[in-house]
Amino acid sequence: MPIIGVLALQGDFREHREAMERLHVSTGEVRLPRDLDGLDGLIIPGGESTTIVRLLKSSGLLEPLRTLARQGFPMWGTCAGLILLAKRLDETGLPALQAMDITVRRNAFGRQVDSFEADLSIPAVGDVPFHAVFIRAPIIEDVGPGVTVLARLNDGTPVAALQERLLATAFHPELTPDNRFHQFFLNLASTPVSSR
């Protein structure tokens, strides 16, 4: 069984750990480069992306995470984590990990009061619609040729994507009791690079 790390600098990392624990998966909180040792995958949680980037720099994690992402290490970014994974951002920020070939617009739906929930069709995680929670959510404005869009809003806006073993969701699966996205990431982290 893979060991999954959760970036624990800021944001809702505890909820991700609890979701993985419901799947009986070992998790570790990542705050320093040494915490990456022995992991098979990493979740980058929602939170405040500018704050997370600042803490990645001060903790010495930014360059190790960039290197791991380039090497095909499984990573999943939710909300702010999606922003960190992107190669391109709108004019409101600078790319951090520069890993996924996506263009992202931050706070695309407005402020906290504009948060919403939606039932999404996501065949990659099953036939039953996935109840998605969007909180100051970003959107994916453009994807490169190696990126698969996994979910869209009713208007066609991409809100989940996969590039090899990099997963990004604009919403927060950890805030629901539905473990399917965590299981999906667990399967990614369990699959050897050579078989993908």
Number of C-alpha atoms within 10 A of each C-alpha: 11 17 17 26 27 27 28 19 21 17 18 19 21 16 17 25 23 14 22 22 12 12 14 10 16 14 21 17 18 22 19 17 15 11 15 22 9 12 19 20 24 28 26 29 29 29 19 15 21 15 13 24 20 13 16 21 12 11 13 14 20 19 14 16 21 16 13 17 20 13 11 14 20 25 28 26 25 27 29 29 26 32 36 28 30 24 17 24 21 12 9 8 14 16 17 24 22 18 23 27 18 24 20 27 20 23 18 14 17 13 11 12 9 13 14 14 12 14 13 17 18 17 12 11 16 11 9 11 13 20 18 21 19 22 22 24 28 23 25 26 16 15 20 11 8 11 17 15 17 19 21 17 14 11 6 8 14 20 25 23 23 19 20 17 22 24 26 30 29 29 27 24 23 24 16 13 10 14 17 16 21 21 16 14 20 23 13 23 24 15 14 9 14 5 5 8
